[in-house]
Amino acid sequence: MLIAQNDSEAPSDEGWKRGGNATFLFNQSAFSEWASGGQNSISLSFHTDYDISFKRNGWNWDTKFLGDFGLTKISGTKFLRKTNDRIDLQSFLGKSFSKKWSYSTVFGVKTQFARGYTFGKNSESEETRSLRTQFFSPVYIQLGVGLYWKKSKDIWVNMAPITQRLTLVSRKFTADLQEGQEYFGVRKGDNHRFELGASVNAFYKFSPLENITLEQRLGLYSDYLDQAENVDLDYQISAEMKVNERISTNLIIQLVYDDNAVQNLQVRQVFGIGLRLKLK
């Protein structure tokens, strides 16, 4: 695992600030005459986390970009498989009316980098795959207004009681749907779904012990126009333990619930250990 970090801060509380990291993780396993069995595999994953902020005369602009992508190849399988794929951009613009509170506008985009497939086998037991997603299909675009509470860069909450969310997809995924079927909430022959509801976004970062950092992100959304009681959930907790100046371990757990995508709780877990480098 390789982490490249870039931090640059203005000398005062106002002005531009930016910083982030990039993580590369390589895993490989091999077996030969192993009594308990096993499959050879190789995987590579990438993670990036970057922040840009600006503060002046009571105005605050905070933007965060998260990107994840991973592939694995397992012996005996025909296709490469994704282990992770995410693009997540969130931007908050606020005008403060007290020390910690601001009127806010929030803008967000969520999608994926590459094509995603569902895998199966045909009548001859050969591995097959069917295209499920691709870049910008689906893509979620969200825009809301509300209130932004920020104690520091490490703890904040944004509440937007008026939030529009637009889901865009390619019509090739909806053209052959059966009547009553939906593709990420989009109906047969359509290429978008419009929602109007409320959203909550929160962030909390702290160090419970020396050399350990915990980071939590929460996103909630309820659609006023369709089953408002079905609240979409996106919660992620990540832990980094610094072993020394060059070695660290990372654990990420993400929980997602969106009944327009999958009517079950989605769980993602990533663990890595490796080399940690800083770039200034």
C-alpha positions in Angstrom: 0.0 0.0 0.0 1.3 3.4 -1.0 -0.1 6.7 0.4 0.7 10.0 -1.2 -0.4 13.0 0.8 -0.5 16.7 -0.2 -1.3 19.4 2.3 -1.1 23.1 1.9 -2.7 25.5 4.4 -3.0 29.2 4.5 -1.2 30.9 7.4 -4.5 32.3 8.8 -7.9 30.8 9.3 -9.1 32.4 6.0 -8.2 31.6 2.5 -7.6 28.4 0.6 -6.8 25.1 2.2 -6.3 21.7 0.5 -5.0 18.3 1.2 -5.5 14.6 0.5 -4.1 11.2 0.1 -3.9 8.4 -2.5 -3.6 4.7 -1.5 -2.5 1.8 -3.6 -2.9 -1.8 -2.2 -1.6 -4.9 -3.8 -2.5 -8.4 -2.7 -1.4 -11.8 -4.0 -1.9 -15.4 -2.8 -0.5 -18.6 -4.2 -1.0 -22.3 -3.3 0.8 -25.4 -4.4 -0.2 -28.8 -3.2 -1.9 -27.1 -0.2 -3.7 -29.8 1.8 -6.7 -27.6 2.8 -7.1 -26.2 -0.7 -7.1 -22.6 -2.0 -7.2 -20.5 -5.1 -4.4 -18.4 -6.5 -5.4 -14.7 -6.8 -4.0 -11.3 -7.5 -5.7 -8.0 -6.7 -5.0 -4.3 -7.0 -6.9 -1.4 -5.5 -6.8 2.4 -5.4 -8.3 4.9 -3.1 -8.1 8.7 -3.1 -9.4 11.3 -0.7 -9.0 15.0 -1.4 -10.4 18.2 0.2 -10.5 21.8 -1.0 -11.9 24.6 1.2 -12.1 28.4 1.1 -13.2 30.8 3.8 -13.5 34.5 3.7 -15.9 37.2 5.1 -18.3 34.6 6.5 -18.5 32.5 3.4 -17.3 28.9 3.5 -16.9 26.5 0.6 -15.9 22.9 1.4 -15.5 20.3 -1.3 -14.5 16.6 -0.8 -13.7 14.0 -3.5 -13.6 10.3 -2.8 -12.6 7.7 -5.4 -12.2 3.9 -5.1 -11.4 1.3 -7.7 -10.2 -2.3 -7.4 -9.8 -5.4 -9.5 -9.0 -9.0 -8.7 -8.2 -12.1 -10.8 -8.9 -15.5 -9.3 -7.4 -18.6 -10.9 -10.0 -20.8 -12.7 -12.2 -17.8 -13.5 -12.6 -16.3 -17.0 -13.1 -12.6 -16.1 -11.5 -9.9 -14.0 -13.9 -8.8 -11.2 -14.2 -5.5 -9.5 -13.6 -5.4 -5.8 -14.6 -1.7 -5.5 -15.7 1.2 -7.7 -16.9 4.6 -6.5 -16.8 8.3 -7.4 -18.2 10.5 -4.7 -18.1 14.3 -4.9 -19.7 16.6 -2.3 -19.5 20.4 -2.1 -21.0 22.7 0.6 -21.4 26.5 0.2 -22.4 28.3 3.3 -22.9 31.9 4.7 -22.4 32.0 8.4 -24.9 33.7 10.7 -23.1 32.6 14.0 -19.8 31.1 15.0 -20.8 27.5 14.1 -24.0 27.9 12.0 -24.4 28.8 8.3 -27.1 28.9 5.7 -26.0 26.2 3.2 -26.3 24.9 -0.3 -25.1 21.3 -0.9 -24.2 19.7 -4.2 -23.3 16.1 -4.7 -22.5 13.6 -7.5 -22.1 9.8 -7.0 -21.3 7.3 -9.8 -18.6 4.7 -10.7 -15.5 4.6 -12.9 -16.0 1.5 -15.0 -18.5 -1.1 -16.2 -20.0 -3.5 -13.6 -21.3 -7.0 -14.3 -23.4 -9.7 -12.7 -21.8 -13.2 -13.1 -23.3 -16.6 -13.7 -23.0 -19.8 -15.6 -24.7 -21.1 -18.8 -26.2 -24.5 -19.4 -22.7 -25.8 -20.2 -21.4 -24.6 -16.8 -19.3 -21.9 -18.6 -18.8 -18.6 -16.8 -20.9 -15.7 -18.2 -21.4 -12.1 -17.3 -24.1 -9.5 -18.0 -23.6 -5.8 -18.0 -25.2 -4.2 -15.0 -23.7 -0.6 -14.6 -21.3 1.7 -16.4 -19.7 5.1 -16.0 -22.6 7.6 -15.3 -25.2 4.9 -15.4 -26.4 5.3 -12.8 -25.3 8.7 -11.6 -26.9 10.4 -8.7 -27.0 14.3 -8.7 -28.2 16.0 -5.6 -28.8 19.6 -4.8 -30.2 20.9 -1.5 -30.6 24.0 0.7 -30.6 24.1 4.5 -28.4 24.7 7.5 -24.7 23.7 8.0 -23.2 23.3 11.5 -19.4 23.1 11.6 -17.5 22.9 14.8 -14.2 22.3 13.0 -12.9 20.6 9.9 -13.2 17.3 11.8 -16.8 17.5 12.9 -19.8 18.9 11.0 -23.4 18.3 10.1 -25.5 19.6 7.1 -29.3 19.4 7.2 -31.1 20.1 3.9 -35.0 19.9 4.3 -35.4 20.8 0.6 -33.2 18.4 -1.5 -33.6 17.5 -5.2 -32.1 14.2 -6.3 -31.8 13.2 -10.0 -30.9 9.7 -11.0 -29.7 9.4 -14.6 -29.2 6.1 -16.5 -28.6 4.9 -20.1 -31.8 3.9 -21.9 -30.1 0.7 -23.0 -30.6 -0.6 -19.4 -34.3 0.3 -19.3 -35.4 -0.5 -22.9 -36.0 -4.2 -22.3 -37.4 -4.1 -18.8 -40.6 -5.9 -18.1 -43.7 -3.9 -17.1 -43.4 -2.9 -13.5 -39.6 -3.5 -13.4 -37.2 -0.7 -12.6 -33.5 -0.1 -13.0 -32.2 1.8 -10.0 -35.7 3.3 -9.6 -36.0 4.3 -13.3 -39.0 2.9 -15.2 -39.1 1.1 -18.6 -37.9 3.3 -21.5 -37.0 6.2 -19.3 -33.5 7.6 -18.5 -34.1 9.5 -15.3 -35.9 9.5 -12.0 -36.7 12.8 -10.1 -36.9 12.9 -6.3 -37.7 15.7 -3.9 -37.0 15.2 -0.3 -34.7 15.9 2.7 -31.1 15.0 3.3 -28.6 14.9 6.2 -24.9 14.6 5.8 -22.4 14.3 8.7 -18.7 13.9 9.3 -16.7 13.1 12.4 -13.0 12.4 12.7 -11.1 11.7 16.0 -8.2 9.8 17.6 -9.4 7.4 20.4 -5.8 6.3 21.0 -2.3 7.5 20.0 -1.5 6.6 16.3 -5.2 5.6 15.6 -7.6 7.7 13.6 -11.3 7.0 13.2 -13.3 8.7 10.5 -17.1 8.4 10.1 -19.3 9.7 7.3 -23.1 9.5 7.2 -25.6 10.3 4.4 -29.4 10.0 4.8 -32.0 10.8 2.2 -35.9 10.6 2.3 -38.0 11.2 -0.8 -41.2 13.1 0.0 -42.8 12.0 -3.3 -42.5 8.2 -2.9 -42.4 6.2 0.4 -40.8 8.9 2.6 -40.4 6.3 5.4 -37.8 4.4 3.2 -34.7 6.3 4.2 -31.6 5.8 2.0 -28.5 5.2 4.1 -24.8 5.6 3.3 -22.6 5.1 6.4 -18.8 4.6 6.3 -16.3 4.2 9.1 -12.6 4.0 8.4 -9.8 3.4 10.8 -6.1 4.0 10.3 -3.4 2.8 12.7 0.0 4.2 12.2 2.6 1.6 13.1 5.5 3.9 12.4 6.4 6.7 10.0 6.2 4.3 7.0 3.8 1.5 7.9 0.1 1.8 8.6 -3.0 -0.4 8.5 -6.4 0.7 7.2 -9.9 -0.8 7.7 -13.0 0.5 5.9 -16.5 -0.7 6.5 -19.4 0.8 4.5 -23.1 0.2 4.9 -25.6 1.2 2.1 -29.3 0.9 1.9 -31.2 2.1 -1.2 -34.3 0.0 -2.1 -34.2 1.4 -5.6 -30.9 -0.4 -6.2 -31.0 -3.5 -3.9 -33.7 -4.2 -1.4 -31.2 -5.4 1.2 -28.4 -3.8 3.2 -25.2 -3.6 1.2 -22.0 -4.2 3.1 -18.4 -3.4 1.9 -15.3 -4.2 4.0 -11.7 -3.4 3.0 -8.5 -4.1 5.0 -5.0 -3.3 4.1 -1.5 -3.0 5.5 1.5 -1.6 3.8 3.9 1.2 3.1 2.9 4.8 4.0 4.6 7.8 2.3 4.0 11.5 2.7 4.5 14.0 -0.1 4.4 17.7 0.6 
